[in-house]
Amino acid sequence: MSTATYRATVSGIRRLRVMRVITRMNIGGPAVQVSALLRGLNSEQFDHRLFAGYVGPDEADHLDERAPDLPVHRVNGLGRAVRPGDDARCLAELVAAMRRFRPHIVHTHTAKAGALGRTAAVLARVPSRVHTFHGHLLHGYFSPAKTRAVIRAERGLASLTDRLVAVGGRVRDDLVAAGIGKPGQYTVVPPGTRLAPAAHPAQARSILGIPEGRPVVAYVGRVTAIKRPDRLLAVAREVHRAVPEAHFVVCGAGDLRPDPDIAAELGDRLHLLGWRADVETVYAASDLVLLTSDNEGMPVSLIEAGLAGLPAVATEVGSVAEVVQDGATGLLAAPRTADLARHTVTLLRDPALRREMGARARAYTTSRFGEERLVADTQALYTSIAVSRGWWTATPSER
């Protein structure tokens, strides 16, 4: 949907009230997207408010670290944990907030907020409900029985939703194949982001304590089971044995600790940075990025790496292949240590290939994944809802 599909003219409602609900604004792709939309949507057409829970003790808050200027309404019980009593109180609080704000559209992000937010929107009689799938929980998260329960719940929630947004075509196709929503409900809106200006690579390495002249492989993201940090370290060990001078940077934290034997073998070549607000420094210090996940939506970290001019080695899961063009902007592999290590060694041993792929990655991600495009796509989606409901009128000359 292009931004010129509709030009909004007033037909009863001058500004659409949009209530955005997300489980928590922990550092990661969904928080980056939400922040871009809050900053970028036209305030003359949209009055939007953000409702979010609190991050966990093992997480960093995106709003504190990267967007302290954005207002947020905090909702107790909207965090990651599922607790029936807290969830019931959270639902009641969301219903009350919706009745006060009277949104035209409730737009939910992430699974728990999607469940509570859409249920609250039905109870509060909000006219239109939108949900974004930044990925899905169909593979790698739960037991088969629990996965079937999640699918049943998402099917029911989809029936309460006007528009479903998927961050990638593969994510959409997986959800449709599972019977979650109908194809006509879906709009694909890829992520959009920007990267702050970075220090010179030599300065960036100095900041991070990495020796100059050594190849650097970076991982940026949550350190949690679905991301397979165990595989990440296993790949690092194999690469270290082939390219002993290589250094490995892990920017992120989570609920899993590194294998002590592998960490000892890597020694001072393994840099565990924890969460950092200046991810641009990490990319500037690196030669390539590595992603070892079992499941993904469309990883914003790979988009950021592309914007920084870095090639990627990644597992071909979710919509990763829509960010990394295999053989052109990086190398994709099955979720196997040997394949990922082989690709990483290939790029580390060929600086010219790294530079060529990095240049292509920058051009590709800049053209497809900018903040402006994300905002324009979302604004077009909201406008199409307003036009279909008669709140706004399409200007024929802009069609």
N, C-alpha and C positions, 0 to 999 in steps of 0.2 A: 504494500500500500504506500503510494508516494505521498509526500507532504502536500502536494497540490490537488489531491483527490477532493478535498472539501476546503472551502474558505468559510469560516464560521460567520454567520450573521445572526443577530439576536432574534429569537423567536420565543420569547417568554422568559428565558433564563440567560442572564448575561454571563455569569461565571459558574462553571461546573464545580461543585464541591466534591473533592476526591479524598477519601479516607484510605490511607495506605497502612496495611498491617503486616508486620514481619515478626517472626518469632524472636529474633535478637539480632542486633547489629554488630555481630562479631566480625573481625577482619576476614574478608572473603568476597567472592563474587557477588552474591545477592546484596550485600551492604554497599558495594561499589555502585551497583546499578541503581539502587534506591537513592543514594546520594546524588547521582547525576540527574535523576529525574526531579528531585526536590529543587535542585539548583536551576535546572534548565527549562522546565515547563513554563510557558507564558503565564505570568501572574495576572495578566489582565483577563485571561480566559479561564484560569483554573485556580481555585482556592483549595490547596491540598495540605493535609496534616498527616504526620507520621506517628503511629502507635507501635511500640516495640517493648519486648521484655528485656530482662537484664542478661548480660553475658555470664557464662560460668566462670568459676575460679581459675580454670586452666586456659582461658581465652582472653584476647585483647579486644577492647571495644573500639570499633571503627570510628565512632563519633568522638571519642576522647582522643584517639591517635591521629586521625586524618580529617575529621570534619567537625571540630568543636563548635562551629558557628550554626550548625543545623538544629532547629528546635525539634524536640521529641516529647511525646506523651508516654511516659513509662507505665507499663501495665504489669502488676504483680501476677505471677503465675504463668506468664506468656513465654517463659524460658524453655529450654530444650526438654527438661524432665517432664514426664507424664505423671501427674498426681491428680486423681479424680476430684478431690476436694478443691485444690487450687485451681484446677481447670474449670470447675463449675463457677467459682468466684470470678475467674478471668472472663468467662463467657458473659456473666451478668454485667461486669464492668464494661465490656465492649458494647453490649446492647445499650446500656445507659449512655455511653459516649456517642453512639450513633444517633440515638434519639435526640441528644442535645445538638449535635453538629448537623444532622439531617443531610448526609451525603447523597449525592446523586449516584455515585459510583463508589463501591468498596473494592479495592484492589489488594489482594493478599499475595504474600510471598513466603515460600518455604512451607513445609508440610503441616506443622502444628498450627501456625497462624492461618494456613489455608483452611484447616478444619474448623477452628474456633471462629475465625473471622467470617467465613461464609455462613456458618450456622447463625451467628449473631446477626448478620445482614438480613437473613430470612426472617428472623424473629423481629427485627426492627423495621421490616418492610422497606429496605433499601431497594430502589428501583432496579439497579444494575450491579452485577457481581462479576469481577474479573479475577482470575488467578494465574500467576506465573509459575511454571515449572522451571526452576533453574537447573534441574536435573530430575532424577526420579529415584525411588527406593526399590525398584523392581529386581535389582541384581546386587548381591554382595553385602547387603546390610543385615538381613534377618534370616531366620530359619524358613523353610518352605511354607510351613503352616502360618507363620506370622506374615510372610510376604503375601499369601493369599488373602489374609485379613486386611492388609493394607490396600490391596487391589480392590476388594469389595468396598472398602470405605471410600476410596478415591472415585470409584464408579458412582456411588451415591452422591458425593460432593459435586461431581461433574454435572449431574442432573440438576443441581441447584445453581449452576454457573452459566452466565450468558456467553462470556468469551474466555477461552483458555489460551494462554500464551506459552509457547515453548521457546527456549533459547536456541534451539537448533533443530534441523530437520530430522536427524536421527532420534533425538529425544522425543519429538512429536510422534514419529512412526512407532517407537517402542510403546508409548502410552496408548496410541490408537489400537495397536495389536493386542494390548492387554484389555481392551474394552473400556478404557477410561476416556469418556467423551466421544463425540462424533467428529469426523474430519472437518466438517464445516464450522465447528466451534473454534478451531485452532487458528491462531496467527503465529507465525514464527518471527520473533524479534530477537536477533542476536545481541549479545552484550555490547556495550560501548563504554570506553574508558579513555583516560588520558594518563600520561606519565609526566611527572614533574621533571624539570631540567636536572640533569645529573652532573656530578663532578667528573673530571677527567679520569679515565680508567686507573692511572697510576695513583691519583689522589684517593679514589674510591677504595683501592686495595690497601692503601695506607690506613684509611679510616677503619677498615675491617680487620686489619692485622694480617693481611695476606702478602707473602713475599712477591716482589715484582718479578716478571719473567716466567711465572709458572702458569700452566693452563688451569682454568677454574671452571668447575661444573656446579651449577646452582640448582637448588630446589626451593621454591617459594610456595608456602601454603600450610594448611593445618597438618599437624602430625597426629593422624588418627588412623584407625584400622583400615578404612576403605581406601585410604591413600597409599597403603602398603609401605610404611617406613622400613619394615623389615626387608622388603625387596629393594628399596632404595639403597640401604646400607650394603646389601649383598652385591648389588651392581657396583657400588663404589669400591668394594673390596676387589672385585674382578678387574675393574678398570685400573685400580692402584697397582695390581700385579703386572699389568701390561704397560702402564704409563706411570711409573713410580713418582714422577715429579708433579702429578696432578693433585689439585686441592679441591675439596668438596665443601660447599657452603649450604647449610640448611637454615633458611629464614622462615621461622614459624615455630609453633609449639602446640602442645596438645596433651592427650592422656596416655601416650605410649612413650616408653624410654628406649634408647638405643641399646642394641645388643652389646654388652660390655667387651666381649671377645673381638668383635669387628671394630668397635671404637678403639680398642687398644692397638689393633693391627694398623689402623689408619693413623693413629697418633695425632701429631700436630697438623696433619693434612685435612682433618675433619674440623670444621668450624660450625658450632651450634650457636647461632646468633639469637635464638628466640624471636619474639615479635619485634619488628622494626617498622616505624612509620615511614622511613626513607627507603622504600624498596627500590627506588631508582638507583640508589647507591649500590645495592646488591647486583642489579643487572649491569651497571657500568663496570663492576669489578669482574664480571664473568665472561666466559667464552661461549658457553652454551647452557641451556636449561634442561633439566631431566624431570620427567613425570612418570611415576610408576603405578598409578592407581588401578584398581580393579573396576571402578565405575566413576564416571564423570558426567556432568552436564556439558557445558562449554567453558573450560577453565579460563578465568580471567587472567591467571598468572601466565598462561601461554600467550594471551593477547598482549599483555604488558611486555613480555620478553620480545615478541615480534616488534612492538613499537620501539624497543631499545636496540633493535637490529641484531637480535640473537637467534640462531637456529635452535631447534628443539629436538630432543629424543624423547618419545612419549609412547605410552601404550595406546593402541587404537581402540578406544572404548568411548561410549557415548558419542558426543559430537566433536571429539578431538580432531577428527579428520577434516572438519569444517574450519578449523583454525590453522592446523599444520598441514600443508600440502606435502605429502610424502614424496621425497626425492627432490623437492624444489625449495621448501622453506625449512625442512627438517626431515627426520627419519622416524617412521612409525613401526611399531613391532607388536607382536602378541604379548600378553602379560607374562613374559618369561625372562628371568634374569640374564640368561646367556645372550638372548637376542638384543636386549637393551644395552648390555655391556659391550657387545660387538659394535653396535651403532655408535655408542659413545666414543669408543676407541678410534673408530674410523674418522670421526670429526676432530678429535683431539690431535690426530696425526696428520691432518690435512688442513692447515690454516687457510689456504686459498679457498677450499670448499666451504669452510665455515664462513668466511667473509662473503662469498657469493650467496650462500643460503641466507645469511643474516640480512643482506641487502634486499633480497626478495621478500623476506619476512617483514621487514619494515614497510616496504611498499604495499604489500598485501593487507597487513593489519591496519595500516593507516587509512586505506581506502574503504575498508569494510567495517571496522569496529571503533569508530570515533564516537565520542559522547553526543555530538550533534545529531548523528544518524539515529542513535537510540532514542533521544528526546523527540525527534521528528516522527519516528515510527509510533511511539507511544501516544504522542499528541494526535496523530492521524487515527489511531485506534479509538481514543476517547471521543474524538470528533465524530467518527462514524457511528458510535453509540448515540451521541446526542442528536445526530441527524435522523437516525432510524426511529428514535423516540419522539421526534418532533420538537425537541428542546431548541435545536438550532436548525438553520436552513442552509442547504448547499447552494453556493453561488454557481450557476451553470457555466459561466466562463472559466471557472477554475477546475472543472472536471477533466 
